[in-house]
Amino acid sequence: MAGPVDAIDATLEQLLLRRVTRLGPGAVSSQIGFQPPASNWRSTGSALALNVYLVDFREDRRLRSNDRSPRSVNGSVVHELAPMRLDRHYLISAWSEDTDLSERARTEHELLSEVVAVLANTPVLIPRSVYPPGALPSGFPAQLADEPLPVTVVPHDGFPKLAEFWGTMAGGTHPWKPVVYLIVTVPVILDAVFAGAEVTTVGTEYRLNGGAEILVQIGGVLRDRNANPVEVGRAWVELSDATGARVGTTRTNTRGEFTFADLSPGSYHLEARAPGHRRAAEVDVTVPSASGRYDLEFP
């Protein structure tokens, strides 16, 4: 019997093996199948098994969002798009090898009833919580490990093509079987979109009585190349002028970004400190900068 083919299938397999008691003590992965439930799919001697067949993908348009989150990447700004939300439609059927047809039907119905109870008590599927502590498979997608995945169990309108499904799968070799209709909603991460060059310097000229004053706003990013994430959020950044006098202080946002406004052109010193860093991140800058960079990096 083939094993699960992706992270969502693997998580469903774990959930059913660990929580559906009627599969028996020490239930094994051979009792959960993801291949088409044709008449020959049961090739093991397991007394009971579940077939969890993925029958459809549909976008959940109720969760569609046009939100964009700007992010600085090597002097450019990219927009991270809100993920597409995809509904994965499963049909779960129970299979017994009992030769007594009446006993087989009773056993399969009991198994499906427990499956419904397990899924109904899991309205949100969080993969890390399904696996034993520290047991996520190697290579499990990091963006899915702690993602709450909404679960819909036996929606009232049912699967619209169930007759066609069994007519194709069974091929006339066994009767129609009841199923548990399950929908799991998962995020599909979209590629970031290039938005343009990063704006780090904005100058404003004020004219009064024939004179002119230029005030500049600058912005930069605080980073730590040895950390994950690289950007250092909620750190203090101090700006001093050429004489060492403090001009202002600010804190970085969650993306490590900071800004100072209303600066006169000239030479300045930037210095940042954060918990866990013994040495400050500092740099001398000229405002406005010819390079347009005011970034800081912890050594």
Phi and psi in degrees as a GROMACS rama.xvg file:
@    title "Ramachandran Plot"
@    xaxis  label "Phi"
@    yaxis  label "Psi"
@TYPE xy
-66.782  149.468  ALA-2
-87.2853  177.625  GLY-3
-64.3396  148.98  PRO-4
-103.563  -12.8796  VAL-5
-153.5  -179.133  ASP-6
-63.1518  -39.3643  ALA-7
-69.6236  -43.8643  ILE-8
-59.968  -43.2324  ASP-9
-62.003  -38.5321  ALA-10
-68.8149  -41.4764  THR-11
-63.4714  -39.8244  LEU-12
-59.4436  -46.2701  GLU-13
-61.0464  -44.6612  GLN-14
-59.2139  -46.7888  LEU-15
-71.242  -40.3412  LEU-16
-65.7203  -36.9724  LEU-17
-85.038  -24.0986  ARG-18
-117.911  -15.8772  ARG-19
-90.9258  99.424  VAL-20
-69.6441  -27.1464  THR-21
-70.1228  -9.42042  ARG-22
-72.0912  -12.8802  LEU-23
101.833  156.601  GLY-24
-64.9485  138.04  PRO-25
68.752  33.4417  GLY-26
-56.0325  143.488  ALA-27
-120.3  165.015  VAL-28
-62.7297  -23.0113  SER-29
-66.3969  -12.2042  SER-30
-88.8624  -1.97505  GLN-31
-120.326  120.033  ILE-32
-115.11  145.987  GLY-33
-119.404  -2.14549  PHE-34
-81.6192  168.313  GLN-35
-55.9281  134.893  PRO-36
-80.6473  53.865  PRO-37
-71.4649  173.049  ALA-38
-63.195  -23.4754  SER-39
-102.934  13.0281  ASN-40
-73.3662  -27.1928  TRP-41
-81.5886  103.031  ARG-42
-117.995  12.9514  SER-43
-114.459  170.949  THR-44
-93.1021  12.3101  GLY-45
-61.8633  137.122  SER-46
-65.6576  -39.1522  ALA-47
-133.674  148.35  LEU-48
-152.251  160.096  ALA-49
-122.249  134.494  LEU-50
-104.394  122.898  ASN-51
-114.926  91.4231  VAL-52
-102.088  126.3  TYR-53
-81.4259  114.589  LEU-54
-106.547  -16.8295  VAL-55
-163.42  154.008  ASP-56
-123.244  135.431  PHE-57
-146.047  141.313  ARG-58
-71.0636  135.626  GLU-59
-88.6903  94.7394  ASP-60
-70.6608  -17.9344  ARG-61
-63.9894  -26.2407  ARG-62
-102.415  9.20712  LEU-63
-67.1676  138.543  ARG-64
-139.321  143.654  SER-65
-100.729  12.5686  ASN-66
-61.6139  142.872  ASP-67
-132.113  136.044  ARG-68
-113.029  114.859  SER-69
-71.0736  145.038  PRO-70
-145.119  139.85  ARG-71
-86.6844  129.234  SER-72
-136.573  105.735  VAL-73
50.8228  47.524  ASN-74
85.0536  0.207277  GLY-75
-118.761  162.515  SER-76
-110.6  127.234  VAL-77
-117.562  151.837  VAL-78
-105.316  122.069  HIS-79
-86.3273  121.394  GLU-80
-83.885  146.38  LEU-81
-59.9072  138.903  ALA-82
-65.6851  149.944  PRO-83
-71.914  141.609  MET-84
-106.214  120.189  ARG-85
-114.51  128.545  LEU-86
-89.3006  124.094  ASP-87
-101.583  121.676  ARG-88
-100.527  122.759  HIS-89
-117.94  146.551  TYR-90
-116.011  119.373  LEU-91
-106.744  121.751  ILE-92
-119.921  150.826  SER-93
-103.054  144.006  ALA-94
-135.933  125.723  TRP-95
-121.234  147.821  SER-96
-100.872  14.529  GLU-97
-63.5014  133.666  ASP-98
-78.9013  -18.2476  THR-99
-81.4718  112.133  ASP-100
-61.4624  -38.4511  LEU-101
-65.9569  -44.0938  SER-102
-67.3692  -35.8831  GLU-103
-62.3908  -45.5412  ARG-104
-62.3203  -44.7516  ALA-105
-61.0305  -44.9554  ARG-106
-64.3318  -42.8804  THR-107
-66.3667  -39.2039  GLU-108
-65.6738  -40.7423  HIS-109
-63.1992  -40.6768  GLU-110
-63.9666  -44.4498  LEU-111
-64.9174  -36.1899  LEU-112
-62.8371  -38.9985  SER-113
-69.8808  -36.4448  GLU-114
-59.4834  -44.9071  VAL-115
-59.227  -44.4749  VAL-116
-62.9082  -42.4336  ALA-117
-63.1637  -46.0077  VAL-118
-69.9867  -37.0984  LEU-119
-65.276  -27.0063  ALA-120
-89.4384  9.69631  ASN-121
-128.678  66.8035  THR-122
-65.3046  -23.1085  PRO-123
-131.611  125.756  VAL-124
-96.2171  116.32  LEU-125
-113.505  106.616  ILE-126
-49.7002  -44.9885  PRO-127
-61.8097  -32.4583  ARG-128
-77.3467  -16.8037  SER-129
-79.086  -38.2898  VAL-130
-79.9772  156.015  TYR-131
-60.0925  156.23  PRO-132
-53.0163  128.299  PRO-133
72.7156  14.9032  GLY-134
-109.462  14.0547  ALA-135
-58.1678  135.609  LEU-136
-60.3483  149.577  PRO-137
-59.6957  134.062  SER-138
84.2818  4.8844  GLY-139
-62.0246  131.629  PHE-140
-56.0432  123.205  PRO-141
-61.2451  -34.0984  ALA-142
-72.0402  -12.3362  GLN-143
-104.035  -17.5633  LEU-144
-56.186  -42.5824  ALA-145
-115.197  15.1549  ASP-146
-79.6688  125.331  GLU-147
-72.3388  115.473  PRO-148
-103.56  110.519  LEU-149
-59.7315  141.799  PRO-150
-122.123  132.343  VAL-151
-117.277  123.719  THR-152
-112.405  133.275  VAL-153
39.9996  63.5863  VAL-154
-56.7035  147.254  PRO-155
-62.2515  -28.4316  HIS-156
-84.9484  -7.23598  ASP-157
68.7808  176.86  GLY-158
-81.0209  122.314  PHE-159
-69.6068  -18.704  PRO-160
-120.19  39.2756  LYS-161
-65.7137  -40.9827  LEU-162
-61.809  -43.2068  ALA-163
-65.2275  -37.5587  GLU-164
-60.3096  -53.7326  PHE-165
-69.8673  -31.6704  TRP-166
-61.7248  -34.3826  GLY-167
-78.435  -45.5937  THR-168
-72.6682  -45.3603  MET-169
-74.1013  -35.3882  ALA-170
61.4346  23.2044  GLY-171
80.7787  6.42034  GLY-172
-94.0884  -14.5314  THR-173
-153.302  158.385  HIS-174
-70.1616  164.193  PRO-175
-53.5059  137.272  TRP-176
-116.218  146.733  LYS-177
-69.7688  155.389  PRO-178
-136.663  158.065  VAL-179
-101.785  119.694  VAL-180
-89.5467  119.995  TYR-181
-124.994  136.894  LEU-182
-124.176  126.046  ILE-183
-116.161  125.838  VAL-184
-97.9762  123.851  THR-185
-125.416  151.107  VAL-186
-83.6078  143.481  PRO-187
-114.218  112.274  VAL-188
-71.944  125.996  ILE-189
-94.2214  150.432  LEU-190
-63.5978  142.081  ASP-191
-66.7822  150.13  ALA-192
-110.618  128.414  VAL-193
-65.8342  127.938  PHE-194
-108.353  -15.9441  ALA-195
136.059  -179.427  GLY-196
-69.7746  147.041  ALA-197
-72.1435  134.564  GLU-198
-94.1572  113.442  VAL-199
-114.427  -11.0905  THR-200
-137.352  126.843  THR-201
-128.483  122.402  VAL-202
-108.135  140.705  GLY-203
-127.796  129.626  THR-204
-106.086  127.142  GLU-205
-110.669  131.604  TYR-206
-116.811  131.971  ARG-207
-150.51  123.627  LEU-208
52.2028  44.7528  ASN-209
82.9439  -11.1071  GLY-210
-97.1382  172.019  GLY-211
-143.061  140.848  ALA-212
-130.821  130.618  GLU-213
-106.814  124.689  ILE-214
-115.855  139.823  LEU-215
-121.093  140.983  VAL-216
-111.901  130.317  GLN-217
-120.027  157.315  ILE-218
-145.829  146.959  GLY-219
-148.983  -175.044  GLY-220
-131.37  135.752  VAL-221
-97.1112  126.525  LEU-222
-129.85  160.303  ARG-223
-137.542  104.169  ASP-224
-64.7012  -16.8072  ARG-225
-95.5229  6.7036  ASN-226
-118.122  166.436  ALA-227
-136.485  110.935  ASN-228
-76.0757  162.889  PRO-229
-68.8964  -41.3022  VAL-230
-71.3494  138.581  GLU-231
-106.061  110.304  VAL-232
-92.6655  156.791  GLY-233
58.5116  35.799  ARG-234
-103.346  152.677  ALA-235
-85.596  135.298  TRP-236
-125.284  130.801  VAL-237
-116.946  139.566  GLU-238
-116.376  127.395  LEU-239
-122.463  153.397  SER-240
-87.4393  -173.938  ASP-241
-64.3922  -22.1477  ALA-242
-87.892  -4.64016  THR-243
92.45  -1.31838  GLY-244
-74.2779  136.706  ALA-245
-69.9542  131.136  ARG-246
-96.7437  -36.8358  VAL-247
179.866  164.535  GLY-248
-132.287  154.713  THR-249
-154.697  173.289  THR-250
-120.154  146.051  ARG-251
-72.9675  151.209  THR-252
-82.1597  -172.63  ASN-253
-65.2196  -17.4842  THR-254
-98.1456  10.6354  ARG-255
79.0926  10.4864  GLY-256
-88.7845  145.597  GLU-257
-142.259  162.69  PHE-258
-150.74  149.246  THR-259
-130.963  137.689  PHE-260
-120.396  168.126  ALA-261
58.3624  46.9202  ASP-262
-101.046  139.826  LEU-263
-82.2474  147.113  SER-264
-56.424  142.65  PRO-265
156.558  -166.77  GLY-266
-98.1866  140.004  SER-267
-141.207  165.891  TYR-268
-126.734  126.016  HIS-269
-104.768  135.978  LEU-270
-143.401  133.336  GLU-271
-126.459  143.457  ALA-272
-134.212  146.956  ARG-273
-153.262  150.002  ALA-274
-55.5545  140.457  PRO-275
89.1898  -2.82603  GLY-276
-121.043  112.892  HIS-277
-70.1988  -36.2835  ARG-278
-103.961  148.985  ARG-279
-77.9312  155.136  ALA-280
-95.2638  123.955  ALA-281
-145.837  154.957  GLU-282
-161.782  144.695  VAL-283
-89.5319  135.374  ASP-284
-132.829  156.885  VAL-285
-110.625  133.707  THR-286
-113.329  121.613  VAL-287
-76.0288  150.825  PRO-288
-85.6422  136.924  SER-289
-64.6867  -31.7266  ALA-290
-86.2751  -17.4771  SER-291
76.309  14.282  GLY-292
-111.485  136.508  ARG-293
-135.856  28.4154  TYR-294
-77.3385  156.371  ASP-295
-124.286  151.469  LEU-296
-144.031  129.208  GLU-297
-69.4829  137.451  PHE-298
